[in-house]
Amino acid sequence: MDQAISFSSALSRLETALDRLERAAGNAEAADTDNVALITLEAERDLLQLKHRRLLQSTERAVADLDALIASAGR
């Protein structure tokens, strides 16, 4: 149960960080004053999206494993 809460918490934090980076990238594009800052923000956003995708995949695998264990215990 604690792992499910940890996954949920980590997922929520990643989604919040992605939202903040998206807003920051939008503001940087609007200002268009520092191209390096924009590139850095986009790279950080891409990295967080990758981590987010991996966390989702890991969570989906964990849920599938739990479903299999529950199904095998019910036999």
N, CA, C, O and CB atoms as a CASP TS submission, in Angstrom:
PFRMAT TS
TARGET T0000
AUTHOR 0000-0000-0000
METHOD Language model
MODEL 1
PARENT N/A
ATOM      1  N   MET     1       0.820  -1.184   0.000  1.00  0.00           N
ATOM      2  CA  MET     1       0.000   0.000   0.000  1.00  0.00           C
ATOM      3  C   MET     1       0.870   1.255   0.000  1.00  0.00           C
ATOM      4  O   MET     1       0.555   2.235  -0.677  1.00  0.00           O
ATOM      5  CB  MET     1      -0.936  -0.006   1.200  1.00  0.00           C
ATOM      6  N   ASP     2       1.969   1.222   0.765  1.00  0.00           N
ATOM      7  CA  ASP     2       2.850   2.384   0.817  1.00  0.00           C
ATOM      8  C   ASP     2       3.463   2.679  -0.539  1.00  0.00           C
ATOM      9  O   ASP     2       3.668   3.842  -0.888  1.00  0.00           O
ATOM     10  CB  ASP     2       3.945   2.169   1.843  1.00  0.00           C
ATOM     11  N   GLN     3       3.763   1.629  -1.317  1.00  0.00           N
ATOM     12  CA  GLN     3       4.324   1.837  -2.642  1.00  0.00           C
ATOM     13  C   GLN     3       3.320   2.513  -3.551  1.00  0.00           C
ATOM     14  O   GLN     3       3.694   3.368  -4.354  1.00  0.00           O
ATOM     15  CB  GLN     3       4.774   0.517  -3.245  1.00  0.00           C
ATOM     16  N   ALA     4       2.052   2.147  -3.443  1.00  0.00           N
ATOM     17  CA  ALA     4       1.018   2.781  -4.258  1.00  0.00           C
ATOM     18  C   ALA     4       0.928   4.260  -3.927  1.00  0.00           C
ATOM     19  O   ALA     4       0.789   5.095  -4.821  1.00  0.00           O
ATOM     20  CB  ALA     4      -0.345   2.099  -4.041  1.00  0.00           C
ATOM     21  N   ILE     5       1.008   4.584  -2.647  1.00  0.00           N
ATOM     22  CA  ILE     5       0.988   5.979  -2.225  1.00  0.00           C
ATOM     23  C   ILE     5       2.231   6.693  -2.726  1.00  0.00           C
ATOM     24  O   ILE     5       2.152   7.839  -3.170  1.00  0.00           O
ATOM     25  CB  ILE     5       0.887   6.086  -0.695  1.00  0.00           C
ATOM     26  N   SER     6       3.388   6.025  -2.660  1.00  0.00           N
ATOM     27  CA  SER     6       4.628   6.619  -3.140  1.00  0.00           C
ATOM     28  C   SER     6       4.556   6.880  -4.638  1.00  0.00           C
ATOM     29  O   SER     6       4.962   7.946  -5.100  1.00  0.00           O
ATOM     30  CB  SER     6       5.816   5.712  -2.818  1.00  0.00           C
ATOM     31  N   PHE     7       4.040   5.912  -5.408  1.00  0.00           N
ATOM     32  CA  PHE     7       3.886   6.105  -6.850  1.00  0.00           C
ATOM     33  C   PHE     7       2.962   7.273  -7.131  1.00  0.00           C
ATOM     34  O   PHE     7       3.255   8.124  -7.971  1.00  0.00           O
ATOM     35  CB  PHE     7       3.349   4.832  -7.517  1.00  0.00           C
ATOM     36  N   SER     8       1.853   7.307  -6.427  1.00  0.00           N
ATOM     37  CA  SER     8       0.873   8.368  -6.632  1.00  0.00           C
ATOM     38  C   SER     8       1.468   9.728  -6.301  1.00  0.00           C
ATOM     39  O   SER     8       1.267  10.700  -7.029  1.00  0.00           O
ATOM     40  CB  SER     8      -0.372   8.116  -5.784  1.00  0.00           C
ATOM     41  N   SER     9       2.193   9.786  -5.206  1.00  0.00           N
ATOM     42  CA  SER     9       2.830  11.034  -4.789  1.00  0.00           C
ATOM     43  C   SER     9       3.891  11.472  -5.789  1.00  0.00           C
ATOM     44  O   SER     9       3.958  12.645  -6.154  1.00  0.00           O
ATOM     45  CB  SER     9       3.452  10.879  -3.402  1.00  0.00           C
ATOM     46  N   ALA    10       4.719  10.532  -6.233  1.00  0.00           N
ATOM     47  CA  ALA    10       5.766  10.855  -7.203  1.00  0.00           C
ATOM     48  C   ALA    10       5.153  11.303  -8.521  1.00  0.00           C
ATOM     49  O   ALA    10       5.642  12.244  -9.146  1.00  0.00           O
ATOM     50  CB  ALA    10       6.686   9.645  -7.431  1.00  0.00           C
ATOM     51  N   LEU    11       4.101  10.646  -8.941  1.00  0.00           N
ATOM     52  CA  LEU    11       3.425  11.006 -10.175  1.00  0.00           C
ATOM     53  C   LEU    11       2.844  12.413 -10.082  1.00  0.00           C
ATOM     54  O   LEU    11       2.946  13.201 -11.022  1.00  0.00           O
ATOM     55  CB  LEU    11       2.323   9.995 -10.495  1.00  0.00           C
ATOM     56  N   SER    12       2.248  12.712  -8.965  1.00  0.00           N
ATOM     57  CA  SER    12       1.676  14.041  -8.752  1.00  0.00           C
ATOM     58  C   SER    12       2.764  15.116  -8.773  1.00  0.00           C
ATOM     59  O   SER    12       2.581  16.176  -9.373  1.00  0.00           O
ATOM     60  CB  SER    12       0.914  14.086  -7.418  1.00  0.00           C
ATOM     61  N   ARG    13       3.887  14.844  -8.124  1.00  0.00           N
ATOM     62  CA  ARG    13       4.993  15.818  -8.118  1.00  0.00           C
ATOM     63  C   ARG    13       5.543  16.026  -9.523  1.00  0.00           C
ATOM     64  O   ARG    13       5.832  17.158  -9.911  1.00  0.00           O
ATOM     65  CB  ARG    13       6.122  15.351  -7.177  1.00  0.00           C
ATOM     66  N   LEU    14       5.692  14.949 -10.291  1.00  0.00           N
ATOM     67  CA  LEU    14       6.187  15.076 -11.660  1.00  0.00           C
ATOM     68  C   LEU    14       5.226  15.872 -12.526  1.00  0.00           C
ATOM     69  O   LEU    14       5.653  16.711 -13.319  1.00  0.00           O
ATOM     70  CB  LEU    14       6.416  13.700 -12.271  1.00  0.00           C
ATOM     71  N   GLU    15       3.933  15.618 -12.382  1.00  0.00           N
ATOM     72  CA  GLU    15       2.954  16.356 -13.171  1.00  0.00           C
ATOM     73  C   GLU    15       2.973  17.838 -12.816  1.00  0.00           C
ATOM     74  O   GLU    15       2.859  18.688 -13.699  1.00  0.00           O
ATOM     75  CB  GLU    15       1.553  15.780 -12.958  1.00  0.00           C
ATOM     76  N   THR    16       3.116  18.151 -11.543  1.00  0.00           N
ATOM     77  CA  THR    16       3.206  19.544 -11.117  1.00  0.00           C
ATOM     78  C   THR    16       4.451  20.210 -11.692  1.00  0.00           C
ATOM     79  O   THR    16       4.391  21.343 -12.168  1.00  0.00           O
ATOM     80  CB  THR    16       3.216  19.637  -9.589  1.00  0.00           C
ATOM     81  N   ALA    17       5.579  19.503 -11.647  1.00  0.00           N
ATOM     82  CA  ALA    17       6.819  20.049 -12.199  1.00  0.00           C
ATOM     83  C   ALA    17       6.705  20.261 -13.704  1.00  0.00           C
ATOM     84  O   ALA    17       7.182  21.268 -14.228  1.00  0.00           O
ATOM     85  CB  ALA    17       7.996  19.119 -11.889  1.00  0.00           C
ATOM     86  N   LEU    18       6.074  19.314 -14.400  1.00  0.00           N
ATOM     87  CA  LEU    18       5.877  19.468 -15.846  1.00  0.00           C
ATOM     88  C   LEU    18       5.017  20.694 -16.153  1.00  0.00           C
ATOM     89  O   LEU    18       5.311  21.445 -17.083  1.00  0.00           O
ATOM     90  CB  LEU    18       5.224  18.203 -16.437  1.00  0.00           C
ATOM     91  N   ASP    19       3.970  20.892 -15.380  1.00  0.00           N
ATOM     92  CA  ASP    19       3.122  22.074 -15.577  1.00  0.00           C
ATOM     93  C   ASP    19       3.908  23.360 -15.376  1.00  0.00           C
ATOM     94  O   ASP    19       3.784  24.297 -16.164  1.00  0.00           O
ATOM     95  CB  ASP    19       1.929  22.041 -14.620  1.00  0.00           C
ATOM     96  N   ARG    20       4.721  23.408 -14.314  1.00  0.00           N
ATOM     97  CA  ARG    20       5.526  24.605 -14.059  1.00  0.00           C
ATOM     98  C   ARG    20       6.525  24.859 -15.188  1.00  0.00           C
ATOM     99  O   ARG    20       6.714  25.999 -15.612  1.00  0.00           O
ATOM    100  CB  ARG    20       6.269  24.468 -12.727  1.00  0.00           C
ATOM    101  N   LEU    21       7.162  23.786 -15.672  1.00  0.00           N
ATOM    102  CA  LEU    21       8.115  23.943 -16.769  1.00  0.00           C
ATOM    103  C   LEU    21       7.429  24.397 -18.049  1.00  0.00           C
ATOM    104  O   LEU    21       7.974  25.218 -18.787  1.00  0.00           O
ATOM    105  CB  LEU    21       8.853  22.637 -17.014  1.00  0.00           C
ATOM    106  N   GLU    22       6.250  23.874 -18.317  1.00  0.00           N
ATOM    107  CA  GLU    22       5.501  24.292 -19.505  1.00  0.00           C
ATOM    108  C   GLU    22       5.181  25.790 -19.430  1.00  0.00           C
ATOM    109  O   GLU    22       5.346  26.517 -20.410  1.00  0.00           O
ATOM    110  CB  GLU    22       4.193  23.465 -19.644  1.00  0.00           C
ATOM    111  N   ARG    23       4.727  26.237 -18.269  1.00  0.00           N
ATOM    112  CA  ARG    23       4.428  27.664 -18.106  1.00  0.00           C
ATOM    113  C   ARG    23       5.684  28.503 -18.250  1.00  0.00           C
ATOM    114  O   ARG    23       5.667  29.548 -18.900  1.00  0.00           O
ATOM    115  CB  ARG    23       3.777  27.927 -16.745  1.00  0.00           C
ATOM    116  N   ALA    24       6.775  28.049 -17.644  1.00  0.00           N
ATOM    117  CA  ALA    24       8.034  28.791 -17.729  1.00  0.00           C
ATOM    118  C   ALA    24       8.534  28.847 -19.172  1.00  0.00           C
ATOM    119  O   ALA    24       9.027  29.881 -19.621  1.00  0.00           O
ATOM    120  CB  ALA    24       9.101  28.149 -16.822  1.00  0.00           C
ATOM    121  N   ALA    25       8.407  27.741 -19.895  1.00  0.00           N
ATOM    122  CA  ALA    25       8.834  27.722 -21.298  1.00  0.00           C
ATOM    123  C   ALA    25       7.968  28.668 -22.116  1.00  0.00           C
ATOM    124  O   ALA    25       8.475  29.364 -22.995  1.00  0.00           O
ATOM    125  CB  ALA    25       8.762  26.288 -21.878  1.00  0.00           C
ATOM    126  N   GLY    26       6.683  28.702 -21.842  1.00  0.00           N
ATOM    127  CA  GLY    26       5.786  29.633 -22.544  1.00  0.00           C
ATOM    128  C   GLY    26       6.151  31.075 -22.271  1.00  0.00           C
ATOM    129  O   GLY    26       6.140  31.908 -23.177  1.00  0.00           O
ATOM    130  N   ASN    27       6.479  31.375 -21.010  1.00  0.00           N
ATOM    131  CA  ASN    27       6.890  32.736 -20.656  1.00  0.00           C
ATOM    132  C   ASN    27       8.202  33.091 -21.327  1.00  0.00           C
ATOM    133  O   ASN    27       8.378  34.216 -21.793  1.00  0.00           O
ATOM    134  CB  ASN    27       7.019  32.885 -19.135  1.00  0.00           C
ATOM    135  N   ALA    28       9.128  32.138 -21.380  1.00  0.00           N
ATOM    136  CA  ALA    28      10.430  32.390 -21.998  1.00  0.00           C
ATOM    137  C   ALA    28      10.275  32.613 -23.498  1.00  0.00           C
ATOM    138  O   ALA    28      10.961  33.456 -24.076  1.00  0.00           O
ATOM    139  CB  ALA    28      11.394  31.219 -21.730  1.00  0.00           C
ATOM    140  N   GLU    29       9.374  31.860 -24.129  1.00  0.00           N
ATOM    141  CA  GLU    29       9.140  32.051 -25.557  1.00  0.00           C
ATOM    142  C   GLU    29       8.551  33.417 -25.822  1.00  0.00           C
ATOM    143  O   GLU    29       8.912  34.083 -26.792  1.00  0.00           O
ATOM    144  CB  GLU    29       8.219  30.966 -26.105  1.00  0.00           C
ATOM    145  N   ALA    30       7.638  33.835 -24.954  1.00  0.00           N
ATOM    146  CA  ALA    30       7.010  35.141 -25.130  1.00  0.00           C
ATOM    147  C   ALA    30       8.040  36.259 -24.991  1.00  0.00           C
ATOM    148  O   ALA    30       8.035  37.220 -25.760  1.00  0.00           O
ATOM    149  CB  ALA    30       5.877  35.334 -24.112  1.00  0.00           C
ATOM    150  N   ALA    31       8.905  36.124 -24.023  1.00  0.00           N
ATOM    151  CA  ALA    31       9.929  37.145 -23.800  1.00  0.00           C
ATOM    152  C   ALA    31      11.026  37.040 -24.854  1.00  0.00           C
ATOM    153  O   ALA    31      11.540  38.051 -25.333  1.00  0.00           O
ATOM    154  CB  ALA    31      10.531  37.011 -22.388  1.00  0.00           C
ATOM    155  N   ASP    32      11.376  35.805 -25.209  1.00  0.00           N
ATOM    156  CA  ASP    32      12.406  35.519 -26.216  1.00  0.00           C
ATOM    157  C   ASP    32      13.670  36.326 -25.983  1.00  0.00           C
ATOM    158  O   ASP    32      14.275  36.835 -26.927  1.00  0.00           O
ATOM    159  CB  ASP    32      11.872  35.802 -27.608  1.00  0.00           C
ATOM    160  N   THR    33      14.070  36.442 -24.715  1.00  0.00           N
ATOM    161  CA  THR    33      15.255  37.225 -24.394  1.00  0.00           C
ATOM    162  C   THR    33      16.487  36.358 -24.228  1.00  0.00           C
ATOM    163  O   THR    33      17.604  36.811 -24.481  1.00  0.00           O
ATOM    164  CB  THR    33      15.025  38.024 -23.141  1.00  0.00           C
ATOM    165  N   ASP    34      16.300  35.126 -23.810  1.00  0.00           N
ATOM    166  CA  ASP    34      17.452  34.291 -23.529  1.00  0.00           C
ATOM    167  C   ASP    34      17.232  32.900 -24.112  1.00  0.00           C
ATOM    168  O   ASP    34      16.576  32.062 -23.494  1.00  0.00           O
ATOM    169  CB  ASP    34      17.715  34.212 -22.014  1.00  0.00           C
ATOM    170  N   ASN    35      17.766  32.660 -25.269  1.00  0.00           N
ATOM    171  CA  ASN    35      17.583  31.393 -25.972  1.00  0.00           C
ATOM    172  C   ASN    35      18.168  30.226 -25.180  1.00  0.00           C
ATOM    173  O   ASN    35      17.622  29.124 -25.212  1.00  0.00           O
ATOM    174  CB  ASN    35      18.227  31.460 -27.356  1.00  0.00           C
ATOM    175  N   VAL    36      19.263  30.455 -24.475  1.00  0.00           N
ATOM    176  CA  VAL    36      19.887  29.396 -23.687  1.00  0.00           C
ATOM    177  C   VAL    36      18.950  28.951 -22.564  1.00  0.00           C
ATOM    178  O   VAL    36      18.828  27.757 -22.288  1.00  0.00           O
ATOM    179  CB  VAL    36      21.237  29.873 -23.107  1.00  0.00           C
ATOM    180  N   ALA    37      18.300  29.898 -21.930  1.00  0.00           N
ATOM    181  CA  ALA    37      17.360  29.563 -20.852  1.00  0.00           C
ATOM    182  C   ALA    37      16.205  28.732 -21.392  1.00  0.00           C
ATOM    183  O   ALA    37      15.769  27.781 -20.742  1.00  0.00           O
ATOM    184  CB  ALA    37      16.823  30.843 -20.178  1.00  0.00           C
ATOM    185  N   LEU    38      15.712  29.078 -22.563  1.00  0.00           N
ATOM    186  CA  LEU    38      14.622  28.330 -23.172  1.00  0.00           C
ATOM    187  C   LEU    38      15.059  26.913 -23.501  1.00  0.00           C
ATOM    188  O   LEU    38      14.325  25.961 -23.235  1.00  0.00           O
ATOM    189  CB  LEU    38      14.127  29.035 -24.430  1.00  0.00           C
ATOM    190  N   ILE    39      16.227  26.765 -24.067  1.00  0.00           N
ATOM    191  CA  ILE    39      16.750  25.438 -24.401  1.00  0.00           C
ATOM    192  C   ILE    39      16.909  24.601 -23.134  1.00  0.00           C
ATOM    193  O   ILE    39      16.590  23.412 -23.123  1.00  0.00           O
ATOM    194  CB  ILE    39      18.103  25.553 -25.144  1.00  0.00           C
ATOM    195  N   THR    40      17.402  25.224 -22.075  1.00  0.00           N
ATOM    196  CA  THR    40      17.576  24.533 -20.796  1.00  0.00           C
ATOM    197  C   THR    40      16.227  24.078 -20.239  1.00  0.00           C
ATOM    198  O   THR    40      16.088  22.942 -19.785  1.00  0.00           O
ATOM    199  CB  THR    40      18.289  25.446 -19.782  1.00  0.00           C
ATOM    200  N   LEU    41      15.238  24.969 -20.276  1.00  0.00           N
ATOM    201  CA  LEU    41      13.906  24.611 -19.782  1.00  0.00           C
ATOM    202  C   LEU    41      13.300  23.473 -20.591  1.00  0.00           C
ATOM    203  O   LEU    41      12.690  22.561 -20.032  1.00  0.00           O
ATOM    204  CB  LEU    41      12.981  25.826 -19.821  1.00  0.00           C
ATOM    205  N   GLU    42      13.468  23.528 -21.896  1.00  0.00           N
ATOM    206  CA  GLU    42      12.920  22.469 -22.734  1.00  0.00           C
ATOM    207  C   GLU    42      13.611  21.130 -22.461  1.00  0.00           C
ATOM    208  O   GLU    42      12.966  20.082 -22.463  1.00  0.00           O
ATOM    209  CB  GLU    42      13.056  22.842 -24.212  1.00  0.00           C
ATOM    210  N   ALA    43      14.918  21.170 -22.228  1.00  0.00           N
ATOM    211  CA  ALA    43      15.646  19.939 -21.915  1.00  0.00           C
ATOM    212  C   ALA    43      15.184  19.371 -20.579  1.00  0.00           C
ATOM    213  O   ALA    43      15.003  18.160 -20.446  1.00  0.00           O
ATOM    214  CB  ALA    43      17.164  20.199 -21.887  1.00  0.00           C
ATOM    215  N   GLU    44      14.994  20.239 -19.595  1.00  0.00           N
ATOM    216  CA  GLU    44      14.502  19.782 -18.295  1.00  0.00           C
ATOM    217  C   GLU    44      13.091  19.223 -18.417  1.00  0.00           C
ATOM    218  O   GLU    44      12.760  18.213 -17.796  1.00  0.00           O
ATOM    219  CB  GLU    44      14.530  20.928 -17.276  1.00  0.00           C
ATOM    220  N   ARG    45      12.265  19.882 -19.219  1.00  0.00           N
ATOM    221  CA  ARG    45      10.904  19.396 -19.430  1.00  0.00           C
ATOM    222  C   ARG    45      10.926  18.007 -20.077  1.00  0.00           C
ATOM    223  O   ARG    45      10.191  17.109 -19.666  1.00  0.00           O
ATOM    224  CB  ARG    45      10.108  20.386 -20.308  1.00  0.00           C
ATOM    225  N   ASP    46      11.772  17.845 -21.086  1.00  0.00           N
ATOM    226  CA  ASP    46      11.870  16.556 -21.765  1.00  0.00           C
ATOM    227  C   ASP    46      12.334  15.457 -20.820  1.00  0.00           C
ATOM    228  O   ASP    46      11.837  14.332 -20.873  1.00  0.00           O
ATOM    229  CB  ASP    46      12.819  16.656 -22.948  1.00  0.00           C
ATOM    230  N   LEU    47      13.286  15.788 -19.957  1.00  0.00           N
ATOM    231  CA  LEU    47      13.774  14.821 -18.980  1.00  0.00           C
ATOM    232  C   LEU    47      12.671  14.440 -17.998  1.00  0.00           C
ATOM    233  O   LEU    47      12.502  13.263 -17.678  1.00  0.00           O
ATOM    234  CB  LEU    47      14.982  15.386 -18.226  1.00  0.00           C
ATOM    235  N   LEU    48      11.925  15.426 -17.522  1.00  0.00           N
ATOM    236  CA  LEU    48      10.827  15.133 -16.602  1.00  0.00           C
ATOM    237  C   LEU    48       9.731  14.321 -17.289  1.00  0.00           C
ATOM    238  O   LEU    48       9.130  13.443 -16.669  1.00  0.00           O
ATOM    239  CB  LEU    48      10.243  16.433 -16.041  1.00  0.00           C
ATOM    240  N   GLN    49       9.470  14.607 -18.552  1.00  0.00           N
ATOM    241  CA  GLN    49       8.473  13.822 -19.273  1.00  0.00           C
ATOM    242  C   GLN    49       8.919  12.366 -19.406  1.00  0.00           C
ATOM    243  O   GLN    49       8.106  11.448 -19.296  1.00  0.00           O
ATOM    244  CB  GLN    49       8.216  14.427 -20.661  1.00  0.00           C
ATOM    245  N   LEU    50      10.202  12.165 -19.641  1.00  0.00           N
ATOM    246  CA  LEU    50      10.739  10.803 -19.726  1.00  0.00           C
ATOM    247  C   LEU    50      10.594  10.084 -18.387  1.00  0.00           C
ATOM    248  O   LEU    50      10.171   8.929 -18.336  1.00  0.00           O
ATOM    249  CB  LEU    50      12.221  10.831 -20.159  1.00  0.00           C
ATOM    250  N   LYS    51      10.950  10.779 -17.300  1.00  0.00           N
ATOM    251  CA  LYS    51      10.804  10.180 -15.973  1.00  0.00           C
ATOM    252  C   LYS    51       9.335   9.875 -15.685  1.00  0.00           C
ATOM    253  O   LYS    51       9.009   8.832 -15.117  1.00  0.00           O
ATOM    254  CB  LYS    51      11.379  11.117 -14.889  1.00  0.00           C
ATOM    255  N   HIS    52       8.465  10.780 -16.075  1.00  0.00           N
ATOM    256  CA  HIS    52       7.032  10.604 -15.881  1.00  0.00           C
ATOM    257  C   HIS    52       6.550   9.369 -16.633  1.00  0.00           C
ATOM    258  O   HIS    52       5.809   8.557 -16.078  1.00  0.00           O
ATOM    259  CB  HIS    52       6.262  11.853 -16.345  1.00  0.00           C
ATOM    260  N   ARG    53       6.956   9.222 -17.874  1.00  0.00           N
ATOM    261  CA  ARG    53       6.557   8.077 -18.695  1.00  0.00           C
ATOM    262  C   ARG    53       7.072   6.777 -18.076  1.00  0.00           C
ATOM    263  O   ARG    53       6.353   5.778 -18.037  1.00  0.00           O
ATOM    264  CB  ARG    53       7.087   8.233 -20.142  1.00  0.00           C
ATOM    265  N   ARG    54       8.315   6.791 -17.593  1.00  0.00           N
ATOM    266  CA  ARG    54       8.873   5.585 -16.975  1.00  0.00           C
ATOM    267  C   ARG    54       8.141   5.231 -15.686  1.00  0.00           C
ATOM    268  O   ARG    54       7.907   4.056 -15.406  1.00  0.00           O
ATOM    269  CB  ARG    54      10.363   5.775 -16.691  1.00  0.00           C
ATOM    270  N   LEU    55       7.782   6.240 -14.907  1.00  0.00           N
ATOM    271  CA  LEU    55       7.038   6.000 -13.672  1.00  0.00           C
ATOM    272  C   LEU    55       5.668   5.414 -13.986  1.00  0.00           C
ATOM    273  O   LEU    55       5.211   4.496 -13.304  1.00  0.00           O
ATOM    274  CB  LEU    55       6.890   7.304 -12.863  1.00  0.00           C
ATOM    275  N   LEU    56       5.014   5.938 -15.013  1.00  0.00           N
ATOM    276  CA  LEU    56       3.725   5.382 -15.407  1.00  0.00           C
ATOM    277  C   LEU    56       3.859   3.927 -15.831  1.00  0.00           C
ATOM    278  O   LEU    56       3.053   3.084 -15.437  1.00  0.00           O
ATOM    279  CB  LEU    56       3.118   6.202 -16.539  1.00  0.00           C
ATOM    280  N   GLN    57       4.875   3.635 -16.631  1.00  0.00           N
ATOM    281  CA  GLN    57       5.093   2.261 -17.082  1.00  0.00           C
ATOM    282  C   GLN    57       5.374   1.339 -15.899  1.00  0.00           C
ATOM    283  O   GLN    57       4.864   0.221 -15.835  1.00  0.00           O
ATOM    284  CB  GLN    57       6.254   2.203 -18.085  1.00  0.00           C
ATOM    285  N   SER    58       6.186   1.819 -14.970  1.00  0.00           N
ATOM    286  CA  SER    58       6.512   1.032 -13.788  1.00  0.00           C
ATOM    287  C   SER    58       5.255   0.771 -12.949  1.00  0.00           C
ATOM    288  O   SER    58       5.053  -0.331 -12.438  1.00  0.00           O
ATOM    289  CB  SER    58       7.582   1.750 -12.945  1.00  0.00           C
ATOM    290  N   THR    59       4.429   1.789 -12.818  1.00  0.00           N
ATOM    291  CA  THR    59       3.188   1.646 -12.065  1.00  0.00           C
ATOM    292  C   THR    59       2.255   0.656 -12.743  1.00  0.00           C
ATOM    293  O   THR    59       1.633  -0.177 -12.083  1.00  0.00           O
ATOM    294  CB  THR    59       2.496   3.001 -11.909  1.00  0.00           C
ATOM    295  N   GLU    60       2.160   0.751 -14.075  1.00  0.00           N
ATOM    296  CA  GLU    60       1.302  -0.177 -14.812  1.00  0.00           C
ATOM    297  C   GLU    60       1.791  -1.617 -14.657  1.00  0.00           C
ATOM    298  O   GLU    60       0.984  -2.536 -14.513  1.00  0.00           O
ATOM    299  CB  GLU    60       1.252   0.206 -16.298  1.00  0.00           C
ATOM    300  N   ARG    61       3.112  -1.813 -14.686  1.00  0.00           N
ATOM    301  CA  ARG    61       3.660  -3.162 -14.497  1.00  0.00           C
ATOM    302  C   ARG    61       3.363  -3.660 -13.089  1.00  0.00           C
ATOM    303  O   ARG    61       3.003  -4.823 -12.906  1.00  0.00           O
ATOM    304  CB  ARG    61       5.184  -3.177 -14.759  1.00  0.00           C
ATOM    305  N   ALA    62       3.509  -2.794 -12.096  1.00  0.00           N
ATOM    306  CA  ALA    62       3.247  -3.186 -10.707  1.00  0.00           C
ATOM    307  C   ALA    62       1.784  -3.568 -10.521  1.00  0.00           C
ATOM    308  O   ALA    62       1.478  -4.546  -9.838  1.00  0.00           O
ATOM    309  CB  ALA    62       3.623  -2.045  -9.742  1.00  0.00           C
ATOM    310  N   VAL    63       0.893  -2.813 -11.117  1.00  0.00           N
ATOM    311  CA  VAL    63      -0.536  -3.127 -11.015  1.00  0.00           C
ATOM    312  C   VAL    63      -0.832  -4.451 -11.703  1.00  0.00           C
ATOM    313  O   VAL    63      -1.598  -5.261 -11.181  1.00  0.00           O
ATOM    314  CB  VAL    63      -1.393  -2.000 -11.632  1.00  0.00           C
ATOM    315  N   ALA    64      -0.235  -4.678 -12.869  1.00  0.00           N
ATOM    316  CA  ALA    64      -0.435  -5.951 -13.575  1.00  0.00           C
ATOM    317  C   ALA    64       0.083  -7.117 -12.740  1.00  0.00           C
ATOM    318  O   ALA    64      -0.554  -8.168 -12.670  1.00  0.00           O
ATOM    319  CB  ALA    64       0.270  -5.928 -14.949  1.00  0.00           C
ATOM    320  N   ASP    65       1.245  -6.928 -12.104  1.00  0.00           N
ATOM    321  CA  ASP    65       1.795  -7.970 -11.235  1.00  0.00           C
ATOM    322  C   ASP    65       0.865  -8.253 -10.059  1.00  0.00           C
ATOM    323  O   ASP    65       0.639  -9.409  -9.700  1.00  0.00           O
ATOM    324  CB  ASP    65       3.179  -7.561 -10.721  1.00  0.00           C
ATOM    325  N   LEU    66       0.330  -7.190  -9.465  1.00  0.00           N
ATOM    326  CA  LEU    66      -0.604  -7.367  -8.351  1.00  0.00           C
ATOM    327  C   LEU    66      -1.866  -8.087  -8.803  1.00  0.00           C
ATOM    328  O   LEU    66      -2.375  -8.962  -8.103  1.00  0.00           O
ATOM    329  CB  LEU    66      -0.965  -6.012  -7.735  1.00  0.00           C
ATOM    330  N   ASP    67      -2.366  -7.717  -9.970  1.00  0.00           N
ATOM    331  CA  ASP    67      -3.554  -8.399 -10.497  1.00  0.00           C
ATOM    332  C   ASP    67      -3.278  -9.881 -10.697  1.00  0.00           C
ATOM    333  O   ASP    67      -4.114 -10.726 -10.379  1.00  0.00           O
ATOM    334  CB  ASP    67      -4.003  -7.763 -11.824  1.00  0.00           C
ATOM    335  N   ALA    68      -2.098 -10.190 -11.227  1.00  0.00           N
ATOM    336  CA  ALA    68      -1.737 -11.608 -11.442  1.00  0.00           C
ATOM    337  C   ALA    68      -1.631 -12.348 -10.113  1.00  0.00           C
ATOM    338  O   ALA    68      -2.083 -13.487  -9.998  1.00  0.00           O
ATOM    339  CB  ALA    68      -0.399 -11.721 -12.215  1.00  0.00           C
ATOM    340  N   LEU    69      -1.037 -11.707  -9.110  1.00  0.00           N
ATOM    341  CA  LEU    69      -0.932 -12.354  -7.795  1.00  0.00           C
ATOM    342  C   LEU    69      -2.311 -12.575  -7.171  1.00  0.00           C
ATOM    343  O   LEU    69      -2.578 -13.627  -6.590  1.00  0.00           O
ATOM    344  CB  LEU    69      -0.060 -11.508  -6.851  1.00  0.00           C
ATOM    345  N   ILE    70      -3.165 -11.592  -7.295  1.00  0.00           N
ATOM    346  CA  ILE    70      -4.516 -11.723  -6.744  1.00  0.00           C
ATOM    347  C   ILE    70      -5.264 -12.842  -7.452  1.00  0.00           C
ATOM    348  O   ILE    70      -5.945 -13.649  -6.818  1.00  0.00           O
ATOM    349  CB  ILE    70      -5.291 -10.395  -6.872  1.00  0.00           C
ATOM    350  N   ALA    71      -5.130 -12.881  -8.771  1.00  0.00           N
ATOM    351  CA  ALA    71      -5.821 -13.924  -9.551  1.00  0.00           C
ATOM    352  C   ALA    71      -5.290 -15.306  -9.185  1.00  0.00           C
ATOM    353  O   ALA    71      -6.069 -16.252  -9.066  1.00  0.00           O
ATOM    354  CB  ALA    71      -5.650 -13.674 -11.071  1.00  0.00           C
ATOM    355  N   SER    72      -3.984 -15.437  -9.006  1.00  0.00           N
ATOM    356  CA  SER    72      -3.427 -16.752  -8.674  1.00  0.00           C
ATOM    357  C   SER    72      -3.781 -17.162  -7.246  1.00  0.00           C
ATOM    358  O   SER    72      -3.912 -18.353  -6.965  1.00  0.00           O
ATOM    359  CB  SER    72      -1.903 -16.744  -8.852  1.00  0.00           C
ATOM    360  N   ALA    73      -3.937 -16.210  -6.354  1.00  0.00           N
ATOM    361  CA  ALA    73      -4.292 -16.537  -4.969  1.00  0.00           C
ATOM    362  C   ALA    73      -5.756 -16.946  -4.871  1.00  0.00           C
ATOM    363  O   ALA    73      -6.139 -17.682  -3.962  1.00  0.00           O
ATOM    364  CB  ALA    73      -4.013 -15.340  -4.040  1.00  0.00           C
ATOM    365  N   GLY    74      -6.568 -16.472  -5.802  1.00  0.00           N
ATOM    366  CA  GLY    74      -7.995 -16.774  -5.773  1.00  0.00           C
ATOM    367  C   GLY    74      -8.346 -18.127  -6.355  1.00  0.00           C
ATOM    368  O   GLY    74      -9.504 -18.540  -6.295  1.00  0.00           O
ATOM    369  N   ARG    75      -7.379 -18.821  -6.911  1.00  0.00           N
ATOM    370  CA  ARG    75      -7.663 -20.118  -7.546  1.00  0.00           C
ATOM    371  C   ARG    75      -7.905 -21.188  -6.552  1.00  0.00           C
ATOM    372  O   ARG    75      -8.157 -22.333  -6.928  1.00  0.00           O
ATOM    373  CB  ARG    75      -6.547 -20.529  -8.438  1.00  0.00           C
TER
END
